[in-house]
Amino acid sequence: MKRVVSFGELMMRLSPPGSERLFQSPQLRTFFGGSEANVAASLAHLGVRSDYVTRLPANAVGDAALAALRAEGVRTNNVLRGGDRLGIYFVESGADLRALRVVYDRANSGFATMAADALDWEMILHGADWFHVSGITPALGEGPSASALRAVEVARHLGVRVSVDLNYRPALWTGRDPAPVTRELVRGCDVMVGNPGAVAAMLGVRAGEPGNESDGVLRAAAEAVSAELGCKAVALTRREVVSASEHGWSTALYTAATGELHASRHYQVQVVDRVGGGDSFAAALIYATLDGRPAAQALEFATAASALKLTIPGDFNRVTVDEVDAIINRNG
């Protein structure tokens, strides 16, 4: 069984029931999530040995977060315990014309305050097939940033394939330029995931006008990232927000070795929960690549899996390989 290691912050999500506004009624539903944790959970449901690395407070909330990961089939042998608190985020799902709203309360979390040398990456990555991280992690503090860069360095040395999902969050980079850090994180990676806006903001690579996500713009962005930073493959997502309740979803994958740009089919989805859609795409692309599927087929698998995620409440994508393949075959 292939083994994938993911590294990032796990947080508690609080959401009102259904389509209510925050604090409209005195109820909030609890979930756990976070970019790399979402990837880890998705991979576990796809049958991959999925190891998640993070730091959780040594209290009842941290215990619950750990139990939530284990319930999804995620391995937690390398989860550190410490710090004062777990980060929190509030999600109001929106409906029709009312957009999704997210409020973060994550400052000084146990993960953000971890030491740069807290993790033995040589031990953690020994025997792994893949390492995954996002651009959120280096934005959270000096410790997570240094640790992420060290993990990528060790992964390259050990021959472990690396993927980076840019996951641009402007509020995390206020007053700072993310490019010096994220360019080093992305440099030489096997797969970079993002969209043209994130590529411009986080890597300083611009192609076309903002908001233009045509095939030509995607190709130009992917080629530029590959040429400047040596990425072997660049995956770019396209989300067309008709309303909070309806999204168009499609993706593209550029392979540097062949110069080919593969474009996926388009899905029009009635959205149940948009959070984690991009993470589920990254996870399914990792799975399909490790499964040996050709680039075009791997892209279709990842796109179908992430379209399915938009129909599932919570951050985690709980779909199986057979369910994703059935969607592809039905739409084929």
C-alpha positions as CSV (number, residue, x, y, z in Angstrom):
1,M,0.0,0.0,0.0
2,K,1.3,3.5,-0.9
3,R,2.0,5.9,1.9
4,V,1.4,9.6,1.9
5,V,2.5,12.1,4.6
6,S,0.6,15.4,5.0
7,F,1.7,18.3,7.2
8,G,-0.4,21.2,8.4
9,E,-2.8,22.7,11.0
10,L,-6.0,20.9,12.1
11,M,-8.7,23.2,13.4
12,M,-12.2,23.0,14.8
13,R,-15.0,24.3,12.5
14,L,-18.2,25.7,14.0
15,S,-21.2,26.1,11.6
16,P,-24.8,27.0,12.2
17,P,-27.4,24.4,11.2
18,G,-28.5,24.3,7.5
19,S,-28.3,27.7,5.8
20,E,-28.7,29.8,9.0
21,R,-26.5,32.8,9.7
22,L,-23.9,32.7,12.4
23,F,-25.6,32.9,15.8
24,Q,-29.1,33.2,14.3
25,S,-30.0,30.4,16.8
26,P,-28.0,29.3,19.8
27,Q,-26.6,26.2,17.9
28,L,-23.3,25.5,16.2
29,R,-22.3,22.2,14.7
30,T,-18.7,21.0,15.2
31,F,-16.5,19.6,12.5
32,F,-12.7,19.3,12.3
33,G,-10.7,20.3,9.2
34,G,-7.8,22.1,7.6
35,S,-6.3,22.0,4.2
36,E,-3.7,19.2,4.7
37,A,-6.0,17.3,7.1
38,N,-8.7,17.3,4.5
39,V,-6.2,15.8,2.0
40,A,-5.2,13.1,4.6
41,A,-8.8,12.1,5.3
42,S,-9.7,12.0,1.6
43,L,-6.7,9.8,0.9
44,A,-7.6,7.4,3.7
45,H,-11.1,7.0,2.2
46,L,-9.4,6.2,-1.2
47,G,-7.5,3.4,0.4
48,V,-4.1,5.0,0.8
49,R,-2.0,4.7,4.0
50,S,-2.4,8.3,5.1
51,D,-0.1,9.8,7.8
52,Y,-0.9,13.2,9.1
53,V,1.6,15.4,11.0
54,T,0.5,18.3,13.1
55,R,0.6,19.6,16.7
56,L,-2.5,19.5,18.9
57,P,-3.0,20.8,22.5
58,A,-2.8,18.2,25.2
59,N,-6.4,18.7,26.4
60,A,-9.9,17.4,25.7
61,V,-10.3,19.4,22.5
62,G,-7.0,18.1,21.2
63,D,-8.1,14.6,22.1
64,A,-11.4,15.0,20.2
65,A,-9.5,16.3,17.1
66,L,-7.2,13.3,17.3
67,A,-10.1,11.0,17.5
68,A,-11.8,12.6,14.5
69,L,-8.7,11.9,12.4
70,R,-8.5,8.3,13.5
71,A,-12.2,7.9,12.8
72,E,-11.5,8.7,9.1
73,G,-8.7,6.1,9.0
74,V,-5.9,8.6,9.2
75,R,-2.7,7.5,10.9
76,T,-1.6,9.8,13.8
77,N,1.6,8.3,15.0
78,N,3.5,11.6,14.3
79,V,1.1,14.0,15.8
80,L,2.8,16.2,18.5
81,R,0.9,17.3,21.6
82,G,1.4,20.8,23.1
83,G,0.5,24.5,23.0
84,D,-2.4,26.3,24.6
85,R,-5.2,26.0,22.1
86,L,-6.7,24.5,18.9
87,G,-7.4,27.0,16.1
88,I,-11.1,27.7,15.4
89,Y,-13.0,28.8,12.3
90,F,-16.6,29.7,11.9
91,V,-18.3,28.9,8.6
92,E,-21.6,30.3,7.4
93,S,-22.5,28.3,4.4
94,G,-24.6,30.9,2.6
95,A,-27.4,30.2,0.1
96,D,-28.3,31.4,-3.3
97,L,-27.3,35.1,-3.5
98,R,-25.8,35.0,0.1
99,A,-22.1,34.0,-0.2
100,L,-20.2,31.7,2.1
101,R,-18.6,33.5,5.0
102,V,-15.6,32.3,7.1
103,V,-14.2,33.9,10.3
104,Y,-10.9,32.6,11.7
105,D,-9.8,32.5,15.3
106,R,-6.4,30.7,15.0
107,A,-3.8,33.0,16.4
108,N,-1.3,31.4,18.8
109,S,-2.6,27.9,18.2
110,G,-0.5,24.9,19.3
111,F,0.5,24.4,15.7
112,A,1.4,28.0,15.0
113,T,3.7,28.1,18.0
114,M,5.5,24.8,17.3
115,A,9.3,24.9,17.2
116,A,11.1,24.7,13.9
117,D,13.0,21.6,14.9
118,A,10.2,19.8,16.7
119,L,9.8,17.1,14.0
120,D,12.3,14.5,12.8
121,W,11.5,14.5,9.1
122,E,14.1,11.9,8.2
123,M,12.3,9.4,10.4
124,I,8.8,10.5,9.4
125,L,9.4,10.4,5.7
126,H,11.5,7.2,5.6
127,G,9.7,4.8,3.4
128,A,7.0,7.3,2.3
129,D,5.9,7.6,-1.3
130,W,4.5,11.1,-1.2
131,F,4.6,14.3,0.9
132,H,1.9,17.0,0.7
133,V,1.8,20.5,2.2
134,S,-0.1,23.7,1.4
135,G,0.8,27.4,1.2
136,I,-1.2,28.0,4.4
137,T,1.3,26.2,6.6
138,P,4.3,28.6,6.1
139,A,2.0,31.6,6.6
140,L,1.2,30.5,10.2
141,G,4.5,31.2,11.9
142,E,8.3,30.8,11.8
143,G,8.2,27.3,13.2
144,P,5.6,25.8,10.8
145,S,7.4,27.6,7.9
146,A,10.8,26.3,8.7
147,S,9.5,22.9,9.3
148,A,7.6,22.8,6.0
149,L,10.7,23.8,4.1
150,R,12.8,21.3,5.9
151,A,10.2,18.5,5.1
152,V,10.4,19.3,1.4
153,E,14.2,19.3,1.5
154,V,14.3,15.9,3.2
155,A,11.6,14.5,0.9
156,R,13.7,15.5,-2.2
157,H,16.8,13.9,-0.6
158,L,14.9,10.7,0.0
159,G,13.3,10.5,-3.4
160,V,9.8,11.1,-2.0
161,R,7.4,12.9,-4.4
162,V,6.2,16.3,-3.3
163,S,2.9,18.2,-3.9
164,V,2.1,21.7,-2.8
165,D,-1.4,23.3,-2.9
166,L,-1.0,27.0,-2.9
167,N,-4.2,27.7,-1.1
168,Y,-3.9,31.5,-1.0
169,R,-5.4,33.1,2.1
170,P,-4.8,36.9,1.8
171,A,-5.6,37.5,5.5
172,L,-2.7,35.3,6.5
173,W,-0.2,37.3,4.5
174,T,-1.3,40.8,5.3
175,G,1.8,43.1,5.1
176,R,4.0,40.3,3.9
177,D,5.0,39.0,0.4
178,P,4.4,35.2,0.3
179,A,6.6,34.7,-2.8
180,P,10.0,34.3,-1.1
181,V,8.8,31.4,1.0
182,T,6.3,29.8,-1.3
183,R,8.6,29.8,-4.3
184,E,11.1,27.8,-2.3
185,L,8.4,25.5,-1.1
186,V,7.2,24.9,-4.7
187,R,10.6,24.8,-6.4
188,G,11.2,21.4,-8.0
189,C,8.0,19.8,-6.7
190,D,6.3,17.0,-8.6
191,V,2.8,18.5,-8.5
192,M,1.7,22.1,-7.8
193,V,-2.0,22.8,-7.3
194,G,-3.6,26.2,-7.5
195,N,-5.4,28.7,-9.7
196,P,-4.1,31.6,-11.8
197,G,-4.9,34.1,-9.0
198,A,-3.0,32.2,-6.4
199,V,-0.1,31.6,-8.8
200,A,0.2,35.4,-9.3
201,A,-0.2,36.3,-5.6
202,M,2.0,33.6,-4.1
203,L,4.6,33.0,-6.7
204,G,4.7,36.3,-8.6
205,V,3.9,34.5,-11.8
206,R,1.3,36.3,-13.9
207,A,-0.5,35.2,-17.0
208,G,-3.5,37.0,-18.5
209,E,-5.9,39.4,-16.8
210,P,-7.3,38.7,-13.3
211,G,-10.5,36.6,-13.6
212,N,-9.6,35.1,-17.0
213,E,-9.3,31.4,-16.6
214,S,-9.4,30.3,-20.2
215,D,-7.4,27.3,-21.4
216,G,-4.8,29.7,-22.9
217,V,-4.3,31.5,-19.6
218,L,-4.1,28.2,-17.7
219,R,-1.4,27.0,-20.1
220,A,0.5,30.2,-19.9
221,A,0.4,30.1,-16.1
222,A,1.4,26.4,-15.9
223,E,4.2,26.8,-18.4
224,A,5.6,29.8,-16.5
225,V,5.5,28.0,-13.1
226,S,7.2,25.0,-14.7
227,A,9.9,27.0,-16.4
228,E,10.7,29.3,-13.5
229,L,10.4,26.8,-10.6
230,G,11.0,23.4,-12.2
231,C,7.6,21.9,-11.3
232,K,7.0,18.6,-13.1
233,A,3.3,19.0,-13.2
234,V,0.9,22.0,-12.6
235,A,-2.7,21.4,-11.8
236,L,-5.1,24.4,-12.0
237,T,-8.7,24.5,-10.8
238,R,-11.6,26.6,-12.2
239,R,-14.6,27.4,-10.0
240,E,-17.5,29.3,-11.6
241,V,-19.6,30.6,-8.7
242,V,-23.2,31.0,-10.1
243,S,-24.4,31.3,-6.5
244,A,-23.5,29.9,-3.1
245,S,-25.8,27.0,-4.0
246,E,-24.5,26.3,-7.6
247,H,-20.9,26.0,-8.8
248,G,-19.3,25.1,-12.1
249,W,-16.2,23.0,-11.5
250,S,-13.4,22.0,-13.9
251,T,-9.6,21.6,-13.9
252,A,-6.6,21.4,-16.0
253,L,-3.2,19.6,-15.7
254,Y,0.0,20.6,-17.4
255,T,2.8,18.0,-17.7
256,A,6.3,19.6,-18.2
257,A,7.9,16.5,-19.7
258,T,5.4,16.3,-22.6
259,G,4.2,20.0,-22.8
260,E,0.6,18.7,-22.8
261,L,-2.3,20.5,-21.1
262,H,-5.2,18.2,-20.3
263,A,-8.6,19.9,-19.6
264,S,-11.2,18.0,-17.6
265,R,-14.9,17.7,-18.2
266,H,-17.1,20.4,-16.6
267,Y,-19.4,19.7,-13.7
268,Q,-22.3,21.8,-12.7
269,V,-22.9,21.1,-9.0
270,Q,-25.7,21.9,-6.5
271,V,-23.5,22.7,-3.6
272,V,-24.0,21.3,-0.1
273,D,-20.6,22.4,1.3
274,R,-17.9,24.1,-0.7
275,V,-15.2,23.8,2.0
276,G,-12.5,21.3,1.2
277,G,-13.3,21.1,-2.6
278,G,-9.8,22.0,-3.7
279,D,-8.2,19.8,-1.0
280,S,-10.2,16.8,-2.2
281,F,-9.0,17.5,-5.8
282,A,-5.3,17.5,-4.6
283,A,-5.9,14.2,-2.6
284,A,-7.6,12.4,-5.5
285,L,-4.9,13.6,-7.9
286,I,-2.2,12.2,-5.6
287,Y,-4.1,8.9,-5.4
288,A,-4.6,8.6,-9.1
289,T,-1.0,9.4,-9.9
290,L,0.3,6.8,-7.4
291,D,-2.2,4.3,-8.9
292,G,-0.4,4.7,-12.2
293,R,-3.2,6.3,-14.1
294,P,-2.1,8.4,-17.1
295,A,-2.3,12.2,-16.7
296,A,-5.6,12.7,-18.5
297,Q,-7.3,9.9,-16.5
298,A,-5.8,11.0,-13.2
299,L,-7.2,14.5,-13.9
300,E,-10.7,13.2,-14.6
301,F,-10.6,11.1,-11.4
302,A,-9.5,14.1,-9.3
303,T,-12.1,16.4,-10.8
304,A,-14.9,13.9,-10.3
305,A,-13.9,13.3,-6.7
306,S,-13.7,17.0,-5.9
307,A,-17.1,17.6,-7.6
308,L,-18.6,14.9,-5.3
309,K,-17.0,16.6,-2.3
310,L,-19.1,19.7,-2.9
311,T,-22.2,17.6,-2.1
312,I,-20.9,16.4,1.3
313,P,-21.3,18.3,4.5
314,G,-18.1,19.1,6.5
315,D,-14.5,19.4,5.3
316,F,-13.6,15.8,4.6
317,N,-14.4,14.0,1.4
318,R,-15.8,10.6,2.3
319,V,-16.0,9.0,-1.2
320,T,-14.4,5.7,-2.4
321,V,-12.5,4.9,-5.5
322,D,-15.5,2.9,-6.9
323,E,-17.9,5.8,-6.3
324,V,-15.6,8.2,-8.2
325,D,-15.1,5.8,-11.1
326,A,-18.8,5.3,-11.3
327,I,-19.4,9.0,-11.8
328,I,-16.7,9.1,-14.5
329,N,-18.1,6.1,-16.3
330,R,-21.7,7.5,-16.0
331,N,-20.7,10.8,-17.5
332,G,-18.4,9.3,-20.1
